[in-house]
Every structure is written in C-alpha cells, then in structure tokens.
Amino acid sequence: MLSDDDILAAVRRGLGAPGADDAAFPAAGAHITRHLLVAGEIVRCVETRTEGTAFHAGTRDLSDLPEYDDLDRYPVPPPADPGAARSTLRLVRRGSVAAHACSTCTNGRKPCARCRGAGDVACRTHVPCAGCEGRLCCLACEGTGKRAREAADRPQGETASRVRCRKCGADDAACGKCRGAGRKKCGVCGGTASRPCPDCAGGGTVSHDFCAGTGRYVEWTEGVVVREPVVDTVEESSDLPARAFAWTNEADAWNRVDHVGEDAFPPDGTDAGSGSGPGIRTYLTKATDLTEATDLTEATDLAQATDLAQDTDLAEVAARLKPRLGFRDGEVARRVQVRYLSLARVTHDDHPDRVYVVIPGRPAPRVVTVRSPRRAWRLAALALLVLVAVVAVSRLLA
C-alpha cells in the first residue's frame, strides 16, 4: 500500500513538478482517500443426482457401469477443476437389472398394421391417362364410344397430334397415348386391384419397434450424476464509479487470489456452508511481493513472510467476498479467483476542478486526472445555459 508521501510525490510527478518542490502540490490542503477495486469470479461445480428406470431394446452388457446401493451416498471425488465442462456419470443400482422377453410380439415381429397381416393392399385397376388426364380423350365421343353431333374443340395450346379413336373410330380425334380410352391399366398392380403392402413388402409382418426386432429388452434402475460449472462474476469498487476499472491495466500492481477446493470455502460456523478449510480471511494470499520472486523457493519464503493480519486491503477483500460465498445446493467444489488493487483518490484545495487518482504500479505509480464533481456540474450548467440561449435566439429570429 502506498504511503501518503508516495501518493503526493506521484501527483507532483504527474504535474511535471520536481520531486523536491512541495510548493507545486503542498501536503497542506491535500485530501487523500483510499478505494479498493475487486474483480474476478467464483466458479462453483454444482452437482445434481437423479434416479429413474432405464430401458434398452435387445440385450446389453451393463458391467462397464458402476453400481450403487444408495445414490445419495455414492462417493464421487470432487473435480480437480471446478470450471470443467459439464459431465454426466451414469450408474446402475445393484440388483435392479432385469432381462425380459417381449410379450407383445413374436420373435421381434408383429402383424403389419397397414395390411393387417395380409401382405397386400387394395389398388386401383386403372389410372387416368398421363396424356389427357381423362379429359377430352376423344373430341368426338369423349371416351363413351358414341359420337356427339358436334365434335369438341381442341384444348387451347394443345400441340400433340391426335389419332383414330379406338372406341368410336373418329379420325384425328383421340389422345395419342390412350387412343380415346381416357385411362390405362395401373402399372403397379397390372389391373389386378391389389398390390404388395409397401410397409411390410408383402410379408405381412414388420419389426417390433419396442424391442428393435430382437424379441427381448432390458430394464434397470439408473442413477445419473450431472456436474456443471456455475460462474459468479465479481466486479466491485468502493466509492468509485464503475469506469474506474478502465483506468487500470494489467501492468498495475494487482494483488491476486487463486484458491480451489477446501481453501475456497468460508470459515466454519457461517451460513455459507460447511467448509472445513482455514476460512476466507486466513487463506487469502498476498501476491504482490511474490511477483518479484526469482524462483519457487524464494516465492515460498516470501509467502510465508507475508503478514496477512496487517493487510487492511486484504481484510476488505475478505469482507466483500464473504456475502458471495454462500453454499449453493449441490455444490461440491469451487474456485475463488480474484484480483484487487488499492487506488488513492486525491483532491486539493488549490486544484478544485481536478481529481487525481493514483494507481500503484512498477516501476512507479501512475496518475489519472479526471474532472471533479464540482467542475462537472459547472460544465453541465454552462451547457444548459448555452442551450437556453440558442433556443431563445431561435425564437426571436422566428
């Protein structure tokens, strides 16, 4: 955490003043407040267990599936990564597997519903002629064999030549395809009025869908364990606008927290669950100092030397996270992965129109200058006055 002197020195550098020139931004009249940004996510692995009857047509070997006696007590190890993709585990209740012979078919076959087991279905003996479709098959007799007193006119647009009618003998009057009959024998049944059933191909029976034509099926009690990640996004700032996150970047001195498993649960005795780890306040590890470690041994020594009890920022992080750490039904694992950064907001009596935000970083803090609320109100009022003046002038001109 930056000291007040470090913060004022950073503002002076931002103003371009020499580091020793306190007159440019004297300590007297400066007002410093500290604000914390916390961002990240809490990833929970949530599990649901359901039990029901499973069915398989035919035969099936279920020896590859785990067996259970009590689904709620069946042990499934927590996932190494709580954010892993959705997974499904299927189990078989011990002693529930039963193979049956299908009682509603014969060796997997049943009578065809369309032909009722006959193997054939009714068919038309004749079909309309494809050339004239049964209309004006003969201009003289219209397929009756008796000539009309006055022959009909050719259909408009007809180009095919006509032939002698087989029924009435009129020349150049009949359709060339049916020769005046207006119909032809059915090409499927040959005029016999019956054809093989298209559903059973004339066999009279079809495969039984229920048992997939095997004549057998298997039933068992199946337990299903489904796990999927649920992500709770964290993005909070203490008394700073949400746009404060846009003032920062990855190069700033963010402190990071990344804990998974028991350490990611809150302390015992809270309403957030039954975590048996050391608790949210204790397990949070300060990471700023660790970024300068050259190897794993040095990083471990630095971590052990960190006095978490003196880190007031970390205490606030713990306080902000705790309401979000409630235990969700079915939760079996979680990861708490957040970062936090303490910013300093500086105002000065000699600079009433500016607010200076000091952001810790390496090699030196950065300073972001924004308008003060007072200046923002003044600009808004000025804009309103200009708008009123423009409206007034436009009315006068009108």
N, C-alpha and C positions, 0 to 999 in steps of 0.2 A: 504494500500500500504506500502511495506517495505521501511524503510529509507536506505540511503547508508550505514550507520553504521551497521544496521541489516544485510544487504546483505554481507558486508565484514566479519562480525562475523560468518555468516553461512558458508562462504567459508573456513574460518580458521578452524572451527569445522570439516568441511569435510576433510581438510588436516591433521587432528589429532593434530593441534596446540592448546595450551592452549588459552582460551578466551582472556587473557590479553596480550598475546605475539603478538604484532602487527608486529614484525620483520619477522614473518613467511610469512606474506602476507600484506606488508605495504600499506597504503592508497595511498601513492605516487607511481605512475606507474600503478594504477588500473584504468580501463576504464569500466564504467557501462552504459549499455543501457537497456531500458525497452521495453518489447514486450507483446502484448496482444493476447491471444487465445480466439476465439469466436466460439462456437459450439451450435447447436440446430436445430430448424426448425420453419418455419412459415406455419401454416396449414390454408388454406382458404376453406370455404364452397362456392362452385360455383353453381349457380342455372341457369337452362335453362327452358324456358317456350315455349311450342308448342301447336298449336291448329289444330284440324282436325276432319273429320267425323268419328264417331264410329258406329259400326253395331253389332247387336245381333240377332241371329236366334231365332224365337219364341217370347215369351213375357219376359219382365224383369222389375222389380221394381227398379228405379234409385233414390228413395227417400233417400237412405243412402249416396249418393254422394253430396258434397257441390255444390251450384250453384253460378254462377258468371255472371256479365254483361260485364265487361272489364277484360280480363285475365291479362293484364299488371298491372292493378291497384288492383287486388285481393290481400288482405293482408294475408301474411303467416309469422308468427312470426319467427325471426331468431333462429337457433338451439342453445340449451344450450351448446352443444359440437360441435364445427366446424369440428372435426375429426370423427364424427359419420359416420357409414356406409352409402352407397348410399341409398337414399329414393325416393319414387315416390308418388306424390299426384295427384289423378285423380278427375276432376271436370266436371260439366255439365253446359253448357251455358243455362241460363234461357230462357224458351220458345222454346228450339230447339228440344225437344223430340217429335218424331212422330212415331206412330204405323201404320203399313201398312199390308194389305192383300197381300199375294204373288200372283202376276198376271201371273206367268209362270208355275203354277201347279194347281192341283185340290185337295183341302184339304190335301196338303202336298205330293201328289203322282203325278208322271209323267210317261208317257209311257216308258217301258224298251227299251233302245237303241239297245240292242243286238237282241231281238226277234221282235222289232218294235210293241210291244203290243200283239203279237200273243200268247205268253205263251209257245211256244215250238220252237225248232230249229232243223235243218236238222241233221241227224245222218247216219252213215254207217250201212247197213243191215248186213254185215258180217265183221269179223275181222280175220287177219291171225292166224293160229293155233299156240298156245303157245308152242307146242312141236317141230314142224318142221319149223315154221315161213313161211309156204307156199313153202319151197324149198325141193325137193325130198320127197314130201309127200307120193309118191309111187315109188319104184325103177323100177317098170315095166311100168307104164303109166304116171307117173309124174302128176297125177290128171286129165288126159284127158279122161280116160276110155278106151283108145286104147293102147294095149301093144306095146312096142317098140321091134324091132327084138332082141336087146341085152339089157338085164337089166343093170341098172346103179349100180355102186359100192356103198357100204355103205359109208357114210361120215366118214372120219378118226376120230377115237376116240369115235364113237358112241357106247354106251353100252346098250341102251334100246332095248328091243325085238320088232320086227315088227309083224304085224298081217295080216290077209287076207284083201285085198283091196276091199272096198265096190263098187268101180267103175268098175275095170277090173277083179276082182276075183283072182288075183295072191296071192298065199300063201306066208307068211313071207316076204311081200314087203311093206306094208303100215305102216304109222306112227300110233302108238297105240292110240293117242288122237283124231285124226281126221279121221282115217281109210281111208286115201287116198284122202280126200276132200281138204285138204290144207287150210281150213278156217272154222270158226264157226260163228253161229249167234251172233250178237252183244249182249252182256249181259246187256247193258243199255236200248236199245230200243226193244230188243227181235226180231229184224229184221223188225221192222215197218218203219224204215228210219226217225223217228223223236223222240225227247226226250224232257222232260221239260227243259225250259231255266234255266241254273244254276244261272243267275243273279237275276231273279225275282221269281224263284222256281215255274214257271208255272203260276204265277198270272198275268203277262202282264204289271204290273206297279212296280215302285221302289220308295223309299223315295226320296224326293227332297232335295239335299244337301244344297242348298242355304238357305232354311228356316228350315232345320233339320227336315223335315217332319211335321212341325206344321202348315204350310199354312200362317204363319204370320212372321213379323220381325219388329225390332225397330231400328230407326236411330236417332242420336243426335250429336250435336257439343260438342266435348270433349276437355277440356284443361288439359294439363299434365305439372306438375311442378316437375322437377327432380333436386335433390341436391346430390352432391358428393364432398368428400374432395380432395383437391389438396395440396400436401406437397412440400414445397421448403426447401431443406436441407441447413443449414448454417454451414460452417466449414472454418474459415479463421484465418490466423496468420499474424501478422505484422512483416515482415522482418525475419521470422524464417521458416525453412523448414517444410513441412507438417508432417514429423516424430516427430515434437515437441509434437504433441498430445500424442504420445506413451510414452513420458517421464512423463506424468501426470497420476494420478489415482483419484478415487472418494473421497479418503480421503483428497485430497488437498483442499485448501481454495477457492473453486469455488464460484463465485457470481452468483446468479440465477435470471432470469427474467421470469415471467409467467403471461401474461395478455391476457384476452379474451374479445371480444365484442368491445365497442366503444374505450376503452383504448388501444386496439391493433392497431388502425389506426393512421396514421401520422397526424401531425398538419394541421389545416385548411390553405388553401391558397397554398398548394403544388400541384404538378402534380400527386400526389399519390392517389388522391381520395378526398372524401368529409367527412372524419372522423370529428366527432364533439367532440371527446374526447380532453383531455388536450395536446395530442401530444407526440411523441416518446421520446423527451428529458425529459419531465416532469414526465411521468408516470413510467419510469423505476425505479424500487425499488431496492435499495441495500439490499442484503440478507445475506452478510457475518456476520454482527453483530447479525442478527436475529437467527442464529444457536445456540447462547448461551442463548436465552430466555428460561425461565423455564415454562412459561405458556402463554396463548393467550394475557393476559393484558400486560405482560412485552414485548411481541413481538410487540404489537401495539405501546407502548410507545417508543420502540427503533426505530421503523419505522418512527414515527413522528419526532424523534430527529435527524434522518439522514439528513445531509446537502448535497443534491444531487448536488447542484451547484458547490461544491468543489471537486467532484469526477471526476478527469480527465479521468480515465478509463471508467467510465460510458458515458462521453461525446464522447469518441472514439467509444464505442459500438453503441451509437445512430447514429453516423456518418456512421458506417459500415452497420447498418441495414437499414438506410433510403433509399438507392437505391433499396433495395429488397422489399420495402413496396408499390410498385405501385399497384394501384387499378385494379383488373382484371375484365373483362366484366362478369357480372352476380354474382359478389362476394357479399354475404350477411352477412358473419360473418368470423372472423378469430381469431386465437390464435397465439401469439408470445411467444415462449418458448425456451429460450437460456440460456447458462451459459458462463461466461467469467472469465479469470484468467490472472493476470499480472505476467509475468516472467521477471527476471533480467538476462541479459547476461553480464558476467564479463570476461574481458581479463586483462592480466598483463604483463608488460614489462619483468618481471623476469621469466615468465612462457609462453614463446612464442608458445609452442606446445599444449597448453591446453585452452579450453574454458569452463568456469564454468557457468552452468545455475541454478539459484536459484529459487526454486518453493515454494511459500508460503504454509504453512500448519500448522496443530496443532499436537503436542504442539510446534514444531519448524519447520522452513523451511527445505526443502530437497535440496541437491545439486547433480546435474547430471554433470559429467565430460565427455566432448567429445573432439575429435581431433580438433585442429584449422585448418582453411583452409590452412595455411602455412604448417602444418605437413602433411595434406592430400596430398598436391601437392608433398611434398618431398617423401612420400611413393609411390605415383604413379610414380614419376620419377625413384625411385630406382627399382621398379618392372619392368619398361620398360628397364632399363639398364641390369637387370638380364636376361630378355627375349632376348635382343640383344646378350648378351654374350653366352647364351645357343645356339642360332641359329648359331652364329659364330663358336663355338666349334664343333657343329654337322656337319657343312660344312667341317671344317678342317679334322675331322675324316673320313668323307665320301671320 
